[in-house]
Amino acid sequence: MKSLVLAEKPSVARDIARVLGCKQAHKHYFEGKQHIVTWALGHLIELKMPEDYDRKYETWRLEDLPIIPKQMGLKVIRQTSHQFRAIESLAKRRDVRDCIIATDAGREGELVARWILQKIGWKKPIWRLWISSQTDRAIRDGFRQLKPGAQFDRLYESAVCRAEADWLIGLNVTRALTTKYNDPLSAGRVQTPTLAMIIERERAIQSFVPVPYWTIHAHIGSLTAMWERNGGKRLFNQDEAKQLIDRLHGQPARVVSVNRKRKTEPAPLPYDLTELQREANKRFGFSAKKTLSVLQRLYEQHKLVTYPRTDSRYLPSDMEATMTDRLQAIKPGYEEEVAPLLAKQAKAGKRVFNDAKVTDHHAIIPTDERLDLGKLSADERKLYDMIARRFLALFYPPHEYETATAVLEIGGETFVARETAVVNTGFKAVLGKEDSKAQPMLLHLAEGQALPSVRLEMEQSFTEPPSRYSEADLLAQMEKYGLGTPATRADIIERLVETETVERKDGRFYPTKKGKQLIELVNDELKSPELTARWERELEAIARGNGNPKQFLTNIRRQTEQLVAEIKQSERTYKAPNLTNLTCPECGALLKERKTKDGRMLVCSNLQCRYRRRRDPKLSNRRCPQCHRRMEIHEGKAGLYFQCRPCNIVEKADETKRTAAKGNERALLQKYSPSNESFGTSLGELLKQALEKKE
């Protein structure tokens, strides 16, 4: 008898099969003496759409809402149905005794596998592989310590509640807004409060009025002190500032007090996903989605880091014994930093090992897979270096420094000078944040000391508005208010950009006209982060076995009815900001202009009409032989052709197409060769995968 192992992706399945010795490779699975390893392609099963319950829902109508099925159904995703059928066939084999779920160890991974098993009517025993890295050792250890599937039933129930709640609220509110205002308007429990935060920040910026203020500085040799009164350092009255300067002019300074303190700063904890995304955005301009994508490759393909979708920054105590192996693994790329640690058998700081603060997964740290920097891309190196150095910092001593605060008195007014001196750089050396060790002047001052030759200076400044959110700022706000999870925040941000409610300019987020109108139309309850925060608390309680999933979904259904009723009764108005004066040749409605990756498109404003055309000619990658600009691509009676309008040069595309086809074929073979992720080895299968990824 054999165990059916269900992985989430082909690449993970291949690694598991290799470790388990499953050497018989088939189109949809690998087989060995004791295991059959197959894979999903992400989700193979999804919740049924409204039209699956009743064909009338294919046409969006406000009067049909809310759509609340008595029992939510599942359906096979058409594009990947071939893989589902293969798993279904394997599950029915008589020599299969049980199933080992080996999808990602988290809420979504549990849902991927359980829905597949539910759809095929699985009745046999279930086991769970729960690992935090994809190294061979982790896989072998995980299979030796398989957990009963029933142990994760509550996690599955939490995942189902989240999926059904998002379907009920998101689908119904989006359909209600879209049909009432005749424009694609998307809303949801996470994206709407996130949009509201961006718009609230924009309002604060637009309503901001700069106010001038003045500060007074006392220069005594190389020492600079700033005027303070009751903790305030600013004067908003210029006359008062001038009078103060005139009164204090020529008077000496006296040292009232000098306060010195020795302080220590412990090494920072390892990264969780959100903090890593924030810092990668600040340092390299990476979007949250790009960081997650690069991190996923480091985890799955290179096996150099542990599970990425984590919200914990701590490690379980039993991992303390693995620290030396991890240091040895990263040594090829960090010889200078690691060698001294291994020589003196350095230990990681105790505070990072805290079982109580480890959730489903621990912090992101390097694995014991030997590092080969030559195999990493530039972006992968940047991200790995951040993770590795944060890990190395755990073995270094705290950063020690001394602060000195001198309070000076000049003509009865208080001036304060502050300086810092580094005593021991500590962990900051490995993080590349070494401070100057120069001793500041304040350390040599004494109480009662007189300081002559004071030069006073008045400086004018203006109050500044708050900055627009960067991706790092937005991730911090989403984390603060519990909006989304580490695994979903990147997709939520991209969703806001795709639906044209916000724009990303120079790394900052600007609300669009559409976004500003949408936030006025959407229900007040959906704008507040409190709804999502409450949901996440309840879902977490369900996952821990302390919540009631039936009661949760009952409340969601009631809430859906209320939200749709509010939209139906609303008397607010909306005008599509992208309407043009052009009319649709098929139905006569006005056309809208939309920005897409392929350029500007004109689409009919009538939701029942499918007319669309390009506003701008599509540009190809072919360059004009004369001016070297990208040429337009057109399709005529003789087939595809390229045209450069400024130079009036036209070239046929036939030869180029054949050359490109051969090049694409070679690229596909290389991309989906056995060393990379693939379903099979035939070119037909490889092309099929590429098309599905494109969709």
Stockholm file with secondary structure:
# STOCKHOLM 1.0

chainA/1-695         MKSLVLAEKPSVARDIARVLGCKQAHKHYFEGKQHIVTWALGHLIELKMPEDYDRKYETWRLEDLPIIPKQMGLKVIRQTSHQFRAIESLAKRRDVRDCIIATDAGREGELVARWILQKIGWKKPIWRLWISSQTDRAIRDGFRQLKPGAQFDRLYESAVCRAEADWLIGLNVTRALTTKYNDPLSAGRVQTPTLAMIIERERAIQSFVPVPYWTIHAHIGSLTAMWERNGGKRLFNQDEAKQLIDRLHGQPARVVSVNRKRKTEPAPLPYDLTELQREANKRFGFSAKKTLSVLQRLYEQHKLVTYPRTDSRYLPSDMEATMTDRLQAIKPGYEEEVAPLLAKQAKAGKRVFNDAKVTDHHAIIPTDERLDLGKLSADERKLYDMIARRFLALFYPPHEYETATAVLEIGGETFVARETAVVNTGFKAVLGKEDSKAQPMLLHLAEGQALPSVRLEMEQSFTEPPSRYSEADLLAQMEKYGLGTPATRADIIERLVETETVERKDGRFYPTKKGKQLIELVNDELKSPELTARWERELEAIARGNGNPKQFLTNIRRQTEQLVAEIKQSERTYKAPNLTNLTCPECGALLKERKTKDGRMLVCSNLQCRYRRRRDPKLSNRRCPQCHRRMEIHEGKAGLYFQCRPCNIVEKADETKRTAAKGNERALLQKYSPSNESFGTSLGELLKQALEKKE
#=GR chainA/1-695 SS CEEEEEESSHHHHHHHHHHHTCCEECSSEEECSSEEEEECCSCSEEECCHHHHCGGGGSCCGGGCCCCCSSCCEEECGGGHHHHHHHHHHHTCTTEEEEEEESCSSHHHHHHHHHHHHHTTCCSCEEECCCSCCSHHHHHHHHHTCEEGGGGHHHHHHHHHHHHHHIIIIIHHHHHHHHHHTSCCCCCTTHHHHHHHHHHHHHHHHTCCCCEEEEEEEEETTEEEEEEBTTBCCBSCHHHHHHHHHHHTTCCEEEEEEEEEEEEECCCCCBCHHHHHHHHHHHHCCCHHHHHHHHHHHHHTSCCBCCSSCCCCCBCGGGGGGHHHHHHHHGGGCHHHHHHHHHTTCCCCGGGBCGGGCCSSCCBCBCSSCCCGGGSCHHHHHHHHHHHHHHHHTTSCCEEEEEEEEEEEETTEEEEEEEEEEEECGGGGTTTCCCCCCCCGGGGCCTTCEECCCEEEEEEEECCCCCCCBHHHHHHHHHHTTCSCTTTHHHHHHHHHHTTSEEEETTEEEECHHHHHHHHHSCHHHHSHHHHHHHHHHHHHHHTTCSCHHHHHHHHHHHHHHHHHHHHHCCCCCCCTTEEEEECTTTCCEEEEEEETTEEEEEESSTTCCCEEESSCCEEEEECTTTCCEEEEEEETTEEEEEETTTTEEEESHHHHHHHHHHHHHHHHHHTSTTSCCSCSSHHHHHHHHHHHHC
#=GC SS_cons         CEEEEEESSHHHHHHHHHHHTCCEECSSEEECSSEEEEECCSCSEEECCHHHHCGGGGSCCGGGCCCCCSSCCEEECGGGHHHHHHHHHHHTCTTEEEEEEESCSSHHHHHHHHHHHHHTTCCSCEEECCCSCCSHHHHHHHHHTCEEGGGGHHHHHHHHHHHHHHIIIIIHHHHHHHHHHTSCCCCCTTHHHHHHHHHHHHHHHHTCCCCEEEEEEEEETTEEEEEEBTTBCCBSCHHHHHHHHHHHTTCCEEEEEEEEEEEEECCCCCBCHHHHHHHHHHHHCCCHHHHHHHHHHHHHTSCCBCCSSCCCCCBCGGGGGGHHHHHHHHGGGCHHHHHHHHHTTCCCCGGGBCGGGCCSSCCBCBCSSCCCGGGSCHHHHHHHHHHHHHHHHTTSCCEEEEEEEEEEEETTEEEEEEEEEEEECGGGGTTTCCCCCCCCGGGGCCTTCEECCCEEEEEEEECCCCCCCBHHHHHHHHHHTTCSCTTTHHHHHHHHHHTTSEEEETTEEEECHHHHHHHHHSCHHHHSHHHHHHHHHHHHHHHTTCSCHHHHHHHHHHHHHHHHHHHHHCCCCCCCTTEEEEECTTTCCEEEEEEETTEEEEEESSTTCCCEEESSCCEEEEECTTTCCEEEEEEETTEEEEEETTTTEEEESHHHHHHHHHHHHHHHHHHTSTTSCCSCSSHHHHHHHHHHHHC
//
